[in-house]
Amino acid sequence: MCLSDFSNCELVALASTIAIALSKEFNREELAILSGFFSALGDNLAILSS
């Protein structure tokens, strides 16, 4: 199954579920680092796709 097979609502639910799962495994400092990393990853993917 590809990400394009998911509806917008399903993608939001998936992202929320992953965020909640990660928040249970990492402390605040680690979550801040992951947040910055995934933001940079998303920005770079957007640039590459255009």
C-alpha positions as a LaTeX table, in Angstrom:
\begin{tabular}{lrrr}
\hline
Residue & $x$ (\AA) & $y$ (\AA) & $z$ (\AA) \\
\hline
Met1 & 0.00 & 0.00 & 0.00 \\
Cys2 & 1.28 & 3.47 & $-0.91$ \\
Leu3 & 0.75 & 6.72 & 0.96 \\
Ser4 & $-1.26$ & 7.96 & $-2.03$ \\
Asp5 & $-3.82$ & 5.21 & $-1.26$ \\
Phe6 & $-4.74$ & 6.96 & 2.01 \\
Ser7 & $-7.37$ & 9.69 & 2.24 \\
Asn8 & $-6.47$ & 13.07 & 3.77 \\
Cys9 & $-8.23$ & 12.11 & 7.01 \\
Glu10 & $-6.39$ & 8.81 & 7.19 \\
Leu11 & $-3.04$ & 10.56 & 6.73 \\
Val12 & $-3.85$ & 12.98 & 9.55 \\
Ala13 & $-4.85$ & 10.07 & 11.79 \\
Leu14 & $-1.67$ & 8.18 & 10.89 \\
Ala15 & 0.51 & 11.20 & 11.67 \\
Ser16 & $-1.27$ & 11.73 & 14.99 \\
Thr17 & $-0.91$ & 8.08 & 15.94 \\
Ile18 & 2.81 & 8.09 & 15.16 \\
Ala19 & 3.32 & 11.33 & 17.10 \\
Ile20 & 1.55 & 9.90 & 20.15 \\
Ala21 & 3.55 & 6.66 & 19.96 \\
Leu22 & 6.84 & 8.59 & 19.70 \\
Ser23 & 5.89 & 10.83 & 22.62 \\
Lys24 & 5.63 & 7.77 & 24.84 \\
Glu25 & 9.13 & 6.57 & 23.92 \\
Phe26 & 11.21 & 9.78 & 23.99 \\
Asn27 & 11.78 & 12.58 & 26.48 \\
Arg28 & 11.08 & 16.26 & 25.73 \\
Glu29 & 14.61 & 17.02 & 24.53 \\
Glu30 & 14.60 & 14.05 & 22.17 \\
Leu31 & 11.14 & 14.99 & 20.89 \\
Ala32 & 12.36 & 18.52 & 20.15 \\
Ile33 & 15.24 & 17.09 & 18.12 \\
Leu34 & 12.90 & 14.73 & 16.25 \\
Ser35 & 10.51 & 17.60 & 15.59 \\
Gly36 & 13.25 & 19.70 & 14.03 \\
Phe37 & 14.51 & 16.75 & 12.01 \\
Phe38 & 11.09 & 15.89 & 10.59 \\
Ser39 & 10.41 & 19.55 & 9.79 \\
Ala40 & 13.68 & 19.75 & 7.87 \\
Leu41 & 12.91 & 16.46 & 6.15 \\
Gly42 & 9.47 & 17.70 & 5.10 \\
Asp43 & 10.87 & 21.00 & 3.82 \\
Asn44 & 13.52 & 19.22 & 1.78 \\
Leu45 & 10.99 & 16.79 & 0.31 \\
Ala46 & 8.78 & 19.72 & $-0.71$ \\
Ile47 & 11.72 & 21.43 & $-2.40$ \\
Leu48 & 12.73 & 18.26 & $-4.24$ \\
Ser49 & 9.18 & 17.59 & $-5.43$ \\
Ser50 & 8.83 & 21.01 & $-7.07$ \\
\hline
\end{tabular}
